[in-house]
Amino acid sequence: MGLVNGRPYIDKGRMEPLTFAFLKGATPAEHETVLYDDRYELIPYDEPADIVAINTEIYTARRAYEIAGEFRKRGILVIMGGCHTTMIPKESLEHCDTVVIGDAEPVWQEILDDVQSKHLKRIYRGSLGKSKGLGPSEKIWTTDYSIFEGKSYLPVRLAQFSRGCQNHCEYCATGAIYKRKSYHQPVHELIKELETCGRKLIFFVDDNIVADKKAAKELFTALIPLKIRWFSQGDISFAEDPLFMQLMIKSGCVGMVVGFESINYTNLKQMKKNCNLTYENYDQLIEKTRNAGIFIWAAFLLGYDKETPESIKKTLDWALSKKFAFAAFNISMPYPGTEYYTRMAKEKRLLFNGNWWLHDDYSFGASAIQPTLCSPEELSNACLEARMSHSSIRAILSRSLDRKTHMKDIRNFITYFLYNPLFRDEMKKKHGMLLGYRGSA
Ligand code: SF4
């Protein structure tokens, strides 16, 4: 993302950038490929290359444009894709030769052919959903993990079953991109990839792995013989059905990232977080999840209109009382292309000229909107305080004595005690960092 105190930020908690395993899987073997990961290694700009592909997220966009600029100065074609480029392709087009809007796999071969015939177009539109003509059991993408050989990441393999989500929360980029649709890889194809993926700990990066319960059941059943341990992301509805949860456990589920977002009903309603609105409170579902022995990584979105420093403290206390294994206290950020961004613009509440991700003065952790009941600084400070408090040594120790989850077995115990401090240190290091390298790379 950028600089910490004038020096490159090295992300110790980095996981494999799965996008590049998909691109590698879509690239015919005749082409030589190499991956450089700006999160921890220097990019050899002068190494000969025909094309450079860069994936963008909003926080990395500024840095991605700098990298693109270096390659273009050397006459190398740069292709950009990813979530941010898909949301605002016009901006990315100012910094690269070609953009891919949507999923890249269906158009990747065409791009490579066009590069060879020197007819590369400015814009390619990948599908946002299953490619036309594919039958229900045909493979949608191939994951080729060989691109990560020799690289250094946390010892967990990333994989993906589905893309998209049937919900449409106001602030969510996934919701805006996939427009309430989700689709998934045929189960038998994913199982084949997992059998040879070389690891037994898997993180399914799906936006909401339990959105389509029927498909999820099929997947979980097929995972049982693999004897893997996995975690993923999804809404809390999985805890409603005891049989469904039993199947999750049987298939090796260790934990789920769950977006509670807010404990205030008005905020949830404003977010259009409909999948959470049906619950009067989450108490029973959380208890059932704990009893089943599933770790919860709780995610909160702080900064909607009823938020104050006091309500954030209340949210922190609630999270501590629920003994979540991990918790992320995120500031609600307006992503361009989302309904939230449009609303904030209409209400004239966008800070940093409405493009905080490129703004010289924006630093990680700062609010990019004007909250209604407190100042942007109060919001930012309260979020930092919540992050630090939840992962303080005292808090980690005080919720560690839980035989149902954190102390269930030695592997859970190690995960809990290793990841909490790592997460805290990374958040602390990142808070206040400037995005981009400001020409000092
Ligand atoms: S449930 Fe999650 S993935 Fe789905 S739209 Fe809402 S925030 Fe996005």
Boltz pocket constraint, residues with backbone or C-beta under 6 A from the ligand:
constraints:
  - pocket:
      binder: B
      contacts: [[A, 164], [A, 165], [A, 166], [A, 167], [A, 168], [A, 169], [A, 172], [A, 173], [A, 174], [A, 175], [A, 207], [A, 208], [A, 235], [A, 259], [A, 275]]
      max_distance: 6.0
